Amino acid sequence: MNVTMIRATVKPESVHDLEAAARAMFSVLEERQPGGVRYASSRLPGGTTYVILLALEQPNENPLPSIPEFQAFQQGLRSWLAEAPTAEQLSVIGSYRLF
């Protein structure tokens, strides 16, 4: 399993918009339950920095870009982000129902 951690800081005035779009996106993901992907987002203390964990069973088979709500969320990020996000590949040692 391939796991990526993304860290992103948003503009303070964009927190509400980002979280509303994220809730809409996660609602659709919960409804559709695309296979081969696990996706979680958490806000860090301070209120404007988020950590996203994306786990793909097959790194070349990400079903998220085919979902319109995910596309809308990604489009919104362009105006919501305070700076470019950073991404790191993680080495998973173990997990028990992390997502």
MMTF fields as JSON, N, C-alpha, C and O atoms, coordinates in Angstrom:
{
  "mmtfVersion": "1.0.0",
  "mmtfProducer": "UNKNOWN",
  "numBonds": 395,
  "numAtoms": 396,
  "numGroups": 99,
  "numChains": 1,
  "numModels": 1,
  "chainsPerModel": [1],
  "groupsPerChain": [99],
  "chainIdList": ["A"],
  "bondAtomList": [4, 2, 8, 6, 12, 10, 16, 14, 20, 18, 24, 22, 28, 26, 32, 30, 36, 34, 40, 38, 44, 42, 48, 46, 52, 50, 56, 54, 60, 58, 64, 62, 68, 66, 72, 70, 76, 74, 80, 78, 84, 82, 88, 86, 92, 90, 96, 94, 100, 98, 104, 102, 108, 106, 112, 110, 116, 114, 120, 118, 124, 122, 128, 126, 132, 130, 136, 134, 140, 138, 144, 142, 148, 146, 152, 150, 156, 154, 160, 158, 164, 162, 168, 166, 172, 170, 176, 174, 180, 178, 184, 182, 188, 186, 192, 190, 196, 194, 200, 198, 204, 202, 208, 206, 212, 210, 216, 214, 220, 218, 224, 222, 228, 226, 232, 230, 236, 234, 240, 238, 244, 242, 248, 246, 252, 250, 256, 254, 260, 258, 264, 262, 268, 266, 272, 270, 276, 274, 280, 278, 284, 282, 288, 286, 292, 290, 296, 294, 300, 298, 304, 302, 308, 306, 312, 310, 316, 314, 320, 318, 324, 322, 328, 326, 332, 330, 336, 334, 340, 338, 344, 342, 348, 346, 352, 350, 356, 354, 360, 358, 364, 362, 368, 366, 372, 370, 376, 374, 380, 378, 384, 382, 388, 386, 392, 390],
  "bondOrderList": [1, 1, 1, 1, 1, 1, 1, 1, 1, 1, 1, 1, 1, 1, 1, 1, 1, 1, 1, 1, 1, 1, 1, 1, 1, 1, 1, 1, 1, 1, 1, 1, 1, 1, 1, 1, 1, 1, 1, 1, 1, 1, 1, 1, 1, 1, 1, 1, 1, 1, 1, 1, 1, 1, 1, 1, 1, 1, 1, 1, 1, 1, 1, 1, 1, 1, 1, 1, 1, 1, 1, 1, 1, 1, 1, 1, 1, 1, 1, 1, 1, 1, 1, 1, 1, 1, 1, 1, 1, 1, 1, 1, 1, 1, 1, 1, 1, 1],
  "groupList": [{"groupName": "MET", "atomNameList": ["N", "CA", "C", "O"], "elementList": ["N", "C", "C", "O"], "formalChargeList": [0, 0, 0, 0], "bondAtomList": [1, 0, 2, 1, 3, 2], "bondOrderList": [1, 1, 2], "singleLetterCode": "M", "chemCompType": "L-PEPTIDE LINKING"}, {"groupName": "ASN", "atomNameList": ["N", "CA", "C", "O"], "elementList": ["N", "C", "C", "O"], "formalChargeList": [0, 0, 0, 0], "bondAtomList": [1, 0, 2, 1, 3, 2], "bondOrderList": [1, 1, 2], "singleLetterCode": "N", "chemCompType": "L-PEPTIDE LINKING"}, {"groupName": "VAL", "atomNameList": ["N", "CA", "C", "O"], "elementList": ["N", "C", "C", "O"], "formalChargeList": [0, 0, 0, 0], "bondAtomList": [1, 0, 2, 1, 3, 2], "bondOrderList": [1, 1, 2], "singleLetterCode": "V", "chemCompType": "L-PEPTIDE LINKING"}, {"groupName": "THR", "atomNameList": ["N", "CA", "C", "O"], "elementList": ["N", "C", "C", "O"], "formalChargeList": [0, 0, 0, 0], "bondAtomList": [1, 0, 2, 1, 3, 2], "bondOrderList": [1, 1, 2], "singleLetterCode": "T", "chemCompType": "L-PEPTIDE LINKING"}, {"groupName": "ILE", "atomNameList": ["N", "CA", "C", "O"], "elementList": ["N", "C", "C", "O"], "formalChargeList": [0, 0, 0, 0], "bondAtomList": [1, 0, 2, 1, 3, 2], "bondOrderList": [1, 1, 2], "singleLetterCode": "I", "chemCompType": "L-PEPTIDE LINKING"}, {"groupName": "ARG", "atomNameList": ["N", "CA", "C", "O"], "elementList": ["N", "C", "C", "O"], "formalChargeList": [0, 0, 0, 0], "bondAtomList": [1, 0, 2, 1, 3, 2], "bondOrderList": [1, 1, 2], "singleLetterCode": "R", "chemCompType": "L-PEPTIDE LINKING"}, {"groupName": "ALA", "atomNameList": ["N", "CA", "C", "O"], "elementList": ["N", "C", "C", "O"], "formalChargeList": [0, 0, 0, 0], "bondAtomList": [1, 0, 2, 1, 3, 2], "bondOrderList": [1, 1, 2], "singleLetterCode": "A", "chemCompType": "L-PEPTIDE LINKING"}, {"groupName": "LYS", "atomNameList": ["N", "CA", "C", "O"], "elementList": ["N", "C", "C", "O"], "formalChargeList": [0, 0, 0, 0], "bondAtomList": [1, 0, 2, 1, 3, 2], "bondOrderList": [1, 1, 2], "singleLetterCode": "K", "chemCompType": "L-PEPTIDE LINKING"}, {"groupName": "PRO", "atomNameList": ["N", "CA", "C", "O"], "elementList": ["N", "C", "C", "O"], "formalChargeList": [0, 0, 0, 0], "bondAtomList": [1, 0, 2, 1, 3, 2], "bondOrderList": [1, 1, 2], "singleLetterCode": "P", "chemCompType": "L-PEPTIDE LINKING"}, {"groupName": "GLU", "atomNameList": ["N", "CA", "C", "O"], "elementList": ["N", "C", "C", "O"], "formalChargeList": [0, 0, 0, 0], "bondAtomList": [1, 0, 2, 1, 3, 2], "bondOrderList": [1, 1, 2], "singleLetterCode": "E", "chemCompType": "L-PEPTIDE LINKING"}, {"groupName": "SER", "atomNameList": ["N", "CA", "C", "O"], "elementList": ["N", "C", "C", "O"], "formalChargeList": [0, 0, 0, 0], "bondAtomList": [1, 0, 2, 1, 3, 2], "bondOrderList": [1, 1, 2], "singleLetterCode": "S", "chemCompType": "L-PEPTIDE LINKING"}, {"groupName": "HIS", "atomNameList": ["N", "CA", "C", "O"], "elementList": ["N", "C", "C", "O"], "formalChargeList": [0, 0, 0, 0], "bondAtomList": [1, 0, 2, 1, 3, 2], "bondOrderList": [1, 1, 2], "singleLetterCode": "H", "chemCompType": "L-PEPTIDE LINKING"}, {"groupName": "ASP", "atomNameList": ["N", "CA", "C", "O"], "elementList": ["N", "C", "C", "O"], "formalChargeList": [0, 0, 0, 0], "bondAtomList": [1, 0, 2, 1, 3, 2], "bondOrderList": [1, 1, 2], "singleLetterCode": "D", "chemCompType": "L-PEPTIDE LINKING"}, {"groupName": "LEU", "atomNameList": ["N", "CA", "C", "O"], "elementList": ["N", "C", "C", "O"], "formalChargeList": [0, 0, 0, 0], "bondAtomList": [1, 0, 2, 1, 3, 2], "bondOrderList": [1, 1, 2], "singleLetterCode": "L", "chemCompType": "L-PEPTIDE LINKING"}, {"groupName": "PHE", "atomNameList": ["N", "CA", "C", "O"], "elementList": ["N", "C", "C", "O"], "formalChargeList": [0, 0, 0, 0], "bondAtomList": [1, 0, 2, 1, 3, 2], "bondOrderList": [1, 1, 2], "singleLetterCode": "F", "chemCompType": "L-PEPTIDE LINKING"}, {"groupName": "GLN", "atomNameList": ["N", "CA", "C", "O"], "elementList": ["N", "C", "C", "O"], "formalChargeList": [0, 0, 0, 0], "bondAtomList": [1, 0, 2, 1, 3, 2], "bondOrderList": [1, 1, 2], "singleLetterCode": "Q", "chemCompType": "L-PEPTIDE LINKING"}, {"groupName": "GLY", "atomNameList": ["N", "CA", "C", "O"], "elementList": ["N", "C", "C", "O"], "formalChargeList": [0, 0, 0, 0], "bondAtomList": [1, 0, 2, 1, 3, 2], "bondOrderList": [1, 1, 2], "singleLetterCode": "G", "chemCompType": "PEPTIDE LINKING"}, {"groupName": "TYR", "atomNameList": ["N", "CA", "C", "O"], "elementList": ["N", "C", "C", "O"], "formalChargeList": [0, 0, 0, 0], "bondAtomList": [1, 0, 2, 1, 3, 2], "bondOrderList": [1, 1, 2], "singleLetterCode": "Y", "chemCompType": "L-PEPTIDE LINKING"}, {"groupName": "TRP", "atomNameList": ["N", "CA", "C", "O"], "elementList": ["N", "C", "C", "O"], "formalChargeList": [0, 0, 0, 0], "bondAtomList": [1, 0, 2, 1, 3, 2], "bondOrderList": [1, 1, 2], "singleLetterCode": "W", "chemCompType": "L-PEPTIDE LINKING"}],
  "groupTypeList": [0, 1, 2, 3, 0, 4, 5, 6, 3, 2, 7, 8, 9, 10, 2, 11, 12, 13, 9, 6, 6, 6, 5, 6, 0, 14, 10, 2, 13, 9, 9, 5, 15, 8, 16, 16, 2, 5, 17, 6, 10, 10, 5, 13, 8, 16, 16, 3, 3, 17, 2, 4, 13, 13, 6, 13, 9, 15, 8, 1, 9, 1, 8, 13, 8, 10, 4, 8, 9, 14, 15, 6, 14, 15, 15, 16, 13, 5, 10, 18, 13, 6, 9, 6, 8, 3, 6, 9, 15, 13, 10, 2, 4, 16, 10, 17, 5, 13, 14],
  "groupIdList": [1, 2, 3, 4, 5, 6, 7, 8, 9, 10, 11, 12, 13, 14, 15, 16, 17, 18, 19, 20, 21, 22, 23, 24, 25, 26, 27, 28, 29, 30, 31, 32, 33, 34, 35, 36, 37, 38, 39, 40, 41, 42, 43, 44, 45, 46, 47, 48, 49, 50, 51, 52, 53, 54, 55, 56, 57, 58, 59, 60, 61, 62, 63, 64, 65, 66, 67, 68, 69, 70, 71, 72, 73, 74, 75, 76, 77, 78, 79, 80, 81, 82, 83, 84, 85, 86, 87, 88, 89, 90, 91, 92, 93, 94, 95, 96, 97, 98, 99],
  "secStructList": [7, 3, 3, 3, 3, 3, 3, 3, 3, 5, 7, 4, 4, 4, 2, 2, 2, 2, 2, 2, 2, 2, 2, 2, 2, 2, 2, 2, 2, 2, 2, 2, 7, 7, 6, 6, 3, 3, 3, 3, 3, 3, 3, 7, 6, 6, 1, 1, 3, 3, 3, 3, 3, 3, 3, 3, 1, 1, 6, 6, 7, 7, 7, 4, 4, 4, 1, 2, 2, 2, 2, 2, 2, 2, 2, 2, 2, 2, 2, 2, 5, 1, 1, 7, 7, 3, 3, 3, 3, 3, 7, 7, 7, 7, 7, 1, 1, 7, 7],
  "xCoordList": [0.839, 0.0, 0.883, 1.851, 0.55, 1.265, 0.55, -0.645, 1.249, 0.638, 1.393, 2.619, 0.625, 1.178, 0.595, -0.608, 1.45, 1.001, 1.181, 2.265, 0.11, 0.137, -0.142, -1.064, 0.663, 0.485, 0.193, 0.946, -0.923, -1.333, -1.815, -2.522, -1.423, -1.88, -2.79, -2.444, -3.962, -4.936, -4.984, -4.565, -5.498, -5.71, -6.777, -7.76, -6.608, -7.595, -9.019, -9.956, -9.195, -10.532, -11.109, -12.277, -10.307, -10.764, -11.075, -11.536, -10.831, -11.049, -12.477, -12.685, -13.452, -14.855, -15.16, -15.798, -14.707, -14.965, -14.303, -14.912, -13.062, -12.352, -13.071, -13.278, -13.448, -14.085, -15.466, -15.858, -16.211, -17.518, -17.343, -18.085, -16.37, -16.116, -15.596, -15.956, -14.758, -14.232, -15.365, -15.416, -16.271, -17.402, -18.267, -18.704, -18.512, -19.302, -18.589, -19.212, -17.286, -16.514, -16.522, -16.756, -16.268, -16.236, -17.611, -17.7, -18.668, -20.022, -20.235, -20.788, -19.797, -19.92, -19.022, -19.423, -17.817, -16.922, -17.538, -17.471, -18.134, -18.794, -19.941, -20.153, -20.659, -21.784, -21.304, -21.848, -20.295, -19.806, -18.841, -18.782, -18.095, -17.094, -16.181, -16.171, -15.42, -14.519, -13.486, -12.939, -13.237, -12.291, -10.845, -10.529, -9.972, -8.547, -7.985, -6.812, -8.812, -8.343, -8.847, -9.966, -7.986, -8.347, -7.847, -6.741, -8.668, -8.388, -8.898, -10.066, -8.054, -8.445, -7.825, -6.726, -8.545, -8.056, -8.28, -9.346, -7.278, -7.362, -6.783, -5.801, -7.404, -6.907, -6.005, -6.364, -4.85, -3.914, -4.292, -5.0, -3.819, -4.048, -3.506, -2.46, -4.199, -3.825, -4.876, -5.11, -5.514, -6.687, -6.54, -7.553, -5.327, -5.207, -4.325, -4.16, -3.766, -2.914, -3.607, -4.138, -3.585, -4.254, -3.24, -2.278, -3.473, -2.689, -3.651, -4.685, -3.295, -4.109, -3.314, -2.128, -3.971, -3.364, -4.117, -5.339, -3.388, -3.954, -3.263, -2.052, -4.034, -3.483, -4.118, -5.342, -3.282, -3.748, -3.217, -2.02, -4.111, -3.669, -2.793, -1.786, -3.181, -2.408, -2.036, -2.908, -0.78, -0.387, -0.817, -1.032, -0.943, -1.317, -2.82, -3.271, -3.605, -5.047, -5.78, -6.347, -5.758, -6.437, -7.823, -7.918, -8.903, -10.245, -10.755, -11.77, -10.093, -10.603, -10.767, -11.79, -9.818, -9.978, -11.219, -11.606, -11.84, -13.044, -14.318, -15.405, -14.195, -15.359, -15.486, -14.568, -16.617, -16.778, -16.554, -15.976, -16.982, -16.786, -15.316, -14.886, -14.546, -13.106, -12.478, -11.611, -12.916, -12.416, -12.71, -11.851, -13.934, -14.313, -13.455, -13.039, -13.192, -12.348, -10.939, -10.375, -10.383, -9.044, -9.002, -8.035, -10.044, -10.124, -10.145, -9.465, -10.918, -11.009, -9.687, -9.393, -8.894, -7.607, -6.733, -5.951, -6.87, -6.036, -6.207, -5.249, -7.412, -7.628, -7.578, -7.367, -7.763, -7.797, -6.417, -6.235, -5.453, -4.14, -3.338, -3.312, -2.688, -1.813, -0.429, 0.298, -0.076, 1.237, 1.135, 0.153, 2.13, 2.114, 2.135, 2.879, 1.336, 1.349, 2.623, 3.296, 2.945, 4.079, 3.549, 2.565, 4.194, 3.784, 4.991, 6.098, 4.748, 5.805, 5.253, 4.121, 6.057, 5.701, 6.064, 7.17, 5.147, 5.381, 5.666, 5.169, 6.453, 6.7, 5.821, 6.058, 4.828, 3.893, 4.521, 4.927, 4.595, 5.132, 4.003, 4.159, 2.886, 1.718, 0.54, 0.706, -0.636, -1.858, -2.985, -3.054, -3.843, -5.05, -6.224, -6.512, -6.887, -8.065, -7.818, -8.638, -6.7, -6.352, -7.416, -7.742, -7.936, -8.935, -10.302, -11.294],
  "yCoordList": [-1.173, 0.0, 1.235, 1.318, 2.183, 3.436, 4.493, 4.716, 5.148, 6.175, 7.491, 7.549, 8.534, 9.869, 10.77, 10.744, 11.563, 12.574, 13.932, 14.274, 14.689, 16.027, 17.019, 16.84, 18.055, 19.105, 20.389, 20.789, 21.035, 22.24, 23.293, 22.988, 24.537, 25.663, 26.522, 26.894, 26.832, 27.632, 29.041, 29.292, 29.94, 31.308, 31.275, 30.546, 32.044, 32.029, 32.278, 31.659, 33.165, 33.468, 32.355, 32.415, 31.345, 30.243, 28.967, 27.991, 28.959, 27.747, 27.234, 26.043, 28.111, 27.697, 27.08, 26.03, 27.728, 27.222, 25.866, 24.95, 25.744, 24.48, 23.362, 22.279, 23.618, 22.562, 22.206, 21.041, 23.17, 22.867, 21.987, 21.023, 22.316, 21.519, 20.13, 19.141, 20.054, 18.755, 17.877, 16.686, 18.456, 17.664, 17.142, 15.991, 17.982, 17.551, 16.42, 15.437, 16.57, 15.545, 14.233, 13.168, 14.303, 13.084, 12.422, 11.199, 13.204, 12.645, 11.798, 10.7, 12.308, 11.558, 10.323, 9.258, 10.455, 9.291, 8.211, 7.026, 8.62, 7.659, 6.954, 5.753, 7.697, 7.146, 6.177, 5.082, 6.582, 5.77, 4.67, 3.62, 4.902, 3.967, 3.419, 2.217, 4.306, 3.832, 2.866, 3.095, 1.813, 0.801, 1.206, 2.016, 0.637, 0.816, 2.107, 2.413, 2.879, 4.174, 4.39, 4.02, 4.998, 5.479, 6.912, 7.22, 7.777, 9.21, 9.864, 9.701, 10.591, 11.26, 12.65, 12.871, 13.579, 14.937, 15.377, 15.141, 16.016, 16.504, 17.903, 18.226, 18.727, 20.084, 20.067, 19.502, 20.677, 20.766, 21.919, 22.838, 21.874, 23.013, 24.286, 24.259, 25.355, 26.598, 26.955, 28.131, 25.932, 26.136, 26.366, 26.421, 26.505, 26.751, 25.74, 25.83, 24.799, 23.784, 22.427, 22.051, 21.713, 20.417, 19.355, 19.624, 18.154, 16.991, 16.01, 15.658, 15.582, 14.649, 13.363, 13.392, 12.241, 10.938, 10.28, 10.134, 9.888, 9.229, 7.888, 7.826, 6.823, 5.476, 4.848, 4.809, 4.363, 3.706, 2.282, 2.049, 1.339, -0.057, -0.228, -0.935, 0.421, 0.405, 1.854, 2.627, 2.24, 3.638, 4.28, 5.49, 3.504, 4.048, 4.008, 4.305, 3.643, 3.518, 4.317, 3.747, 5.626, 6.508, 6.839, 7.512, 6.382, 6.647, 8.057, 8.469, 8.79, 10.095, 11.112, 11.795, 11.252, 12.269, 12.093, 13.028, 10.931, 10.724, 11.174, 11.101, 11.633, 12.038, 13.56, 14.266, 14.081, 15.534, 16.345, 17.43, 15.865, 16.605, 16.685, 17.674, 15.66, 15.712, 16.737, 17.509, 16.746, 17.722, 19.15, 20.027, 19.378, 20.708, 21.101, 22.253, 20.142, 20.407, 20.797, 21.774, 20.052, 20.347, 21.723, 22.466, 22.058, 23.369, 24.488, 25.501, 24.309, 25.313, 25.541, 26.654, 24.486, 24.611, 25.702, 26.341, 25.907, 26.922, 28.304, 29.071, 28.62, 29.94, 29.901, 30.938, 28.749, 28.646, 28.536, 28.977, 27.96, 27.716, 28.993, 29.875, 29.073, 30.202, 30.006, 30.97, 28.751, 28.412, 27.039, 26.324, 26.68, 25.37, 24.245, 24.324, 23.211, 22.084, 21.268, 21.341, 20.493, 19.58, 18.149, 17.882, 17.254, 15.842, 14.975, 15.237, 13.931, 12.974, 11.567, 11.302, 10.663, 9.249, 8.679, 8.898, 7.959, 7.383, 5.892, 5.215, 5.403, 3.975, 3.472, 3.794, 2.699, 2.201, 1.021, 0.04, 1.127, 0.049, -0.847, -2.065, -0.254, -0.983, -0.059, 1.157, -0.616, 0.177, -0.742, -1.907, -0.21, -0.938, 0.007, 0.854, -0.152, 0.641, 2.135, 2.858, 2.583, 4.001, 4.862, 5.938, 4.412, 5.194, 4.615, 5.123],
  "zCoordList": [0.0, 0.0, 0.0, 0.757, -0.843, -0.99, -0.148, -0.341, 0.78, 1.626, 1.439, 1.534, 1.173, 1.017, 2.094, 2.353, 2.717, 3.669, 3.009, 2.537, 2.987, 2.406, 3.525, 4.32, 3.57, 4.574, 3.816, 2.928, 4.184, 3.469, 4.452, 5.413, 4.2, 5.007, 4.149, 3.028, 4.696, 3.957, 4.525, 5.655, 3.726, 4.18, 5.27, 5.137, 6.34, 7.427, 6.948, 7.453, 5.991, 5.489, 4.612, 4.23, 4.292, 3.438, 4.204, 3.612, 5.511, 6.305, 6.159, 5.93, 6.288, 6.191, 4.823, 4.745, 3.749, 2.397, 2.183, 1.63, 2.621, 2.473, 3.224, 2.677, 4.462, 5.251, 4.721, 4.782, 4.206, 3.608, 2.37, 2.18, 1.537, 0.331, 0.703, 0.065, 1.726, 2.169, 2.694, 2.389, 3.48, 3.989, 2.846, 2.87, 1.853, 0.689, -0.049, -0.45, -0.22, -0.918, -0.129, -0.702, 1.178, 1.979, 2.058, 2.162, 2.011, 2.0, 0.751, 0.822, -0.379, -1.636, -1.612, -2.082, -1.07, -0.985, -0.108, -0.434, 0.997, 1.886, 1.156, 1.328, 0.361, -0.4, -1.487, -1.632, -2.241, -3.37, -2.953, -3.593, -1.899, -1.397, -2.503, -2.765, -3.145, -4.203, -3.624, -2.546, -4.339, -3.887, -4.086, -4.957, -3.272, -3.439, -2.901, -3.119, -2.192, -1.687, -0.267, 0.085, 0.528, 1.863, 1.931, 1.486, 2.488, 2.408, 3.678, 4.029, 4.364, 5.601, 5.646, 5.137, 6.26, 6.416, 7.853, 8.421, 8.438, 9.814, 9.896, 9.228, 10.723, 10.95, 12.178, 13.211, 12.066, 13.181, 14.107, 13.697, 15.362, 16.257, 15.598, 14.95, 15.761, 15.096, 14.07, 13.79, 13.505, 12.689, 11.211, 10.514, 10.681, 9.244, 8.519, 7.303, 9.232, 8.611, 8.708, 9.753, 7.6, 7.492, 7.099, 6.379, 7.583, 7.186, 6.541, 7.11, 5.359, 4.593, 4.436, 4.109, 4.668, 4.42, 3.28, 3.33, 2.264, 1.102, 0.931, 0.717, 1.027, 0.858, -0.371, -0.501, -1.264, -2.48, -2.516, -2.344, -2.738, -2.86, -4.092, -4.054, -5.182, -6.421, -6.743, -7.139, -6.585, -6.751, -8.072, -8.124, -9.115, -10.419, -10.668, -11.774, -9.646, -9.818, -8.736, -7.804, -8.875, -7.934, -8.492, -9.518, -7.839, -8.352, -8.046, -8.609, -7.19, -6.759, -7.89, -7.921, -8.818, -9.858, -10.742, -11.443, -10.72, -11.54, -10.822, -11.394, -9.588, -8.801, -8.857, -8.44, -9.368, -9.537, -8.261, -8.328, -7.13, -5.883, -5.492, -4.898, -5.818, -5.584, -6.517, -6.107, -7.772, -8.733, -8.267, -8.357, -7.768, -7.279, -6.079, -5.957, -5.197, -4.036, -4.493, -4.0, -5.412, -5.92, -6.583, -6.415, -7.33, -7.989, -6.947, -7.111, -5.882, -4.83, -4.115, -3.679, -3.995, -3.302, -3.9, -3.196, -5.188, -5.853, -5.234, -5.152, -4.803, -4.203, -2.675, -2.046, -2.076, -0.619, 0.028, 1.163, -0.67, -0.068, 0.136, -0.723, 1.285, 1.592, 0.984, 0.744, 0.74, 0.168, -0.468, -0.268, -1.22, -1.879, -0.843, 0.135, -1.043, -0.107, -0.265, -1.293, 0.762, 0.689, 0.773, 1.464, 0.081, 0.082, 0.368, -0.102, 1.155, 1.488, 1.377, 1.78, 0.827, 0.812, 2.181, 2.676, 2.782, 4.101, 3.996, 3.096, 4.905, 5.035, 6.174, 7.339, 5.842, 6.844, 7.562, 6.938, 8.861, 9.692, 10.15, 10.237, 10.437, 10.868, 10.993, 11.091, 10.991, 11.093, 11.542, 11.149, 12.351, 12.686, 12.484, 13.33, 11.367, 11.039, 11.184, 11.749, 10.677, 10.753, 10.098, 10.598, 9.026, 8.293, 8.545, 8.021]
}
